[in-house]
């Protein structure tokens, strides 16, 4: 199978994955870009007083992993990311390796849309983020 697929070649049930280890540099870069310097992410002393017992990554970092996975799932072309539903289920700690699995669950041919379930797990198989995404595939 070629890496580039047309809309018509894509099938319900197709899966795509992407994973990444979240480093301290990712957390600080995200804080700098977004301005989100919540102590939960950047202050070990304050974060250690919480239920998480230390700093955690921004939830939206796991959403960024979903975005990368959706680009891969489009299998070429110029996809447009239309929507994403997210539920943050568990924290992502610095040093965790998170992996997104996107599964094509529905095609909307008249609008060339693809709807995916999106599940992000950590290295222990714990779901940290789940949801549903829709892309427009040209």
N, C-alpha and C positions, 0 to 999 in steps of 0.2 A: 504494500500500500504506500502511495506517495505521501510525503509530508504535507502537500498542498491538496486540499479537498474542496470541491464545490459544495454549495448549500445542499444540492440534491444528493450528493454522495454521503453526507453526514447522516448518521442513524441514531434514533433513540436508543439509549443504552451505552453509547460511546462514552469513554472516560478519559480524562486527562489529569495528570498530577504535576505538581511543582512543590518543591520543598526548599527550606532555607533555615540555617541556624541563626537565631536572633542574637546579635552581639550588642555590647554596650554602645558601640559606635552607631548602630542602627537607631537605638533609642535617643541618643543625643542629636543625631542628624534630624530625626523626625521632630524632636522638640524644637530644634532651631528653625526648621522649615515652617512648622505650623504655629510656633509660639506657645505650644502647650508644655509648660514647665511645671506641671502638677508634681508636687513632691512625691507622689506614688511612683513616678518615673525617674526622678533625678536626685532625690534626697534620701540616701540610705538610712540616716538616723530617723527621719520622720516616717518613712515607709516601714521600718522595722517595728514600729508601734502599732501597725495595723494587723488585720486578720491574715494578711499575706506574708507577714514577717520579713518583708524586704521589698525591694523595688520590683516592679513588673513593667512589661512593655506596654505601650499604648495599644488599646484594642484595635485601632485603625491600622496598625502595622499588619495585623493578620488579614485585614481587608485588602491591604496592598498585595499580599500574597495571592489572594483570590483574583485580583485584577490581572496579575501576571499569568495566572492559570487560565483565565478567560481568553487572553490573547493567544496562548498556546492552543486552547480548545478550538479557536476559530480556524485553525489549520491554513493560515495564509489569507490573502486578501486584505481588505481594509475594514475590519469589524468596528462597530460602534457599540460601546458599553452603554446600554439604555437604563438599566436599573439594577439595584442590589438590595435585598432584604438581609439584615444581619441580626443574629442573636449571639451575644458574647456569653459563653457558657462557663469558661474557666480561665484563670489568668495565664498569661504567657510570661515566663520568667526569662531573664537574661541568661543565655546559654541554651535555652530550649531549641530543639529543631522542630519546626512546624511544617506540615505538609498539607496542601489543599488538594482535595479530589473533587473535580467537577464532573458531574454525570449529566449528559443530555437527556432531559426528561420529556421535552415537548418541542415540536416544530410548529410554527405558524407560517405556512407557506405563502399566504397572500400578502404578508408583510415582511417576509424573509427574516423572521425572528427565530431565535433559538433560546429555549429556557432550560437552565441548568440548576440542579441541586448543587450546593457548594458546602463542603464540610472540611474544616481545618482541624487537624489533630496534632497533638504533640508526640514526642518520641515514645511515650508510654501508651499511645492509642487513645488518650483522653480527648474528647471533642472540646476544643477551645472556642470555636466560632462555627456557626452554621447558618444557612440561609438559602436564598434562591437568587439567581442572576438571569438577566435577559440581555442578549446581544443581537444586534442587527448585522447580518452577514451579507456582504456584497459579493 
